[in-house]
Amino acid sequence: MRRAGDRRRIASRPIGVPRVGARIAALGWAVGAAMIPSCAGDGSPDLRDEAAGRVFLIGIDGVTWDLLDPLLEAERLPNLASLIAEGCRAPLASMVPTKSPALWTTVATGKEFDSHGINDFTQVVRENGPPNARVMHMTSNMRRTKALWNILGDVGLRSAFIGWWVTWPAEQVEGYMVSSHVPLAQTGGKAAPTKGTLVQDLEGQTWPPELFEELRPLIRPDESVTFQEARRFMDLRPEELGKNIVEGFRWAFAADETYRAVTLHLLEKDSDPDLWGIYFNGNDVVGHRYWKYIEPEVYPPFPPEELPRFCNLIDRYYEYTDGLIGEILERRQPGDTFLLISDHGFHAFGHRDGPAGVIIASGRHVEPGAVPRDARLVDVAPTVLALLGIPAAEDMDGRVLDELFTEEWRQRYPRERIETYDSENWREQSPIPSGVDGEILERLRTLGYLE
Ligand SMILES: [Zn+2]
């Protein structure tokens, strides 16, 4: 068994040098030509493919080409347009049921729901039989397989994941984890689908733990959203700011603003992590709450005066999201590769039948105008690893979308897979931080979710 601190090695090799083989999983990585000093700080040399550059995996929940295309045509999404112009675009097949925690965990692991174990928002916990059943949101420790942030640490690379689903309690990573916590209070303890954010008074939201104090001033609670901010999206009257009709928008926008500020803070503080995983939920939320103003004819009637006031909200939210991407692009480096994805599309009444999402690939290793073939959510993690010069694993359900890559990178990335990145005792090796929500952890423990 591998021990904590015992890193796998990855070789930096010029084109034409034989690739690392499948046996490296058992043997430890073959050592290649160039050695780059460790950034993990534990004294062990970090061997990586220097030519890989950074990868940005940007997740935008619930975005559809049906809305993107007219907005692109009207030149209202300049940043997405520039990514597409220098890269490529395609639909990304989704999976059913379209439950965000399950889909985004599939993105981060390359595995189907059954393999990673996160198949829903919540889990009904029956402590003393059905009458006492309680609903709990699924937490990071319930995931049964390694995610990208675990794998990168294993191979001596660093990651920064921000706002990703089912990352609370924050796991110990090489780099940064800024988790997403769904407060039960938000749903009154019911299983209603909700989206997470950072909250003021909860432990275990970041790795390293002390990062939280730095981020605390950046947290935007929904009540901090101002009339001026909301007015950008809809024709609002000041007295409506606290009303039901704006409520969905307010907490979606507050969460996106929080993670936007966190992303810019971390990029400023330390631009070095090899993989950036950044997730924004607002488009999905406003889709659910405001789609009726796009297709009023298929929804139950509502006061007609609402229509002109809210019918542009979703389009404007797409523009806002394009701005978020623009702020990240302002900080790009020549070696960066971008993968922008949504987990499913959207139409009237939501996304229950799993309409296709979106994939946009662009940057260093992406061939302009490439045509992805039947891209699926399970393909994202193997593709991210390949872009970083790391082998995918045989137990991942997806494939490397190498038809997106430049000819040079297609020759260079490691095609052979290792058997698995999992080990029987990896949870013991990466314990969740102590002191997190004792009550929940204790309950999980007594119920056998924790070893
Ligand atoms: Zn979603």
Residues whose N, C-alpha, C, O or C-beta is under 5 A from the ligand:
A	BS01	ZN	D61 G62 S100 D284 D343
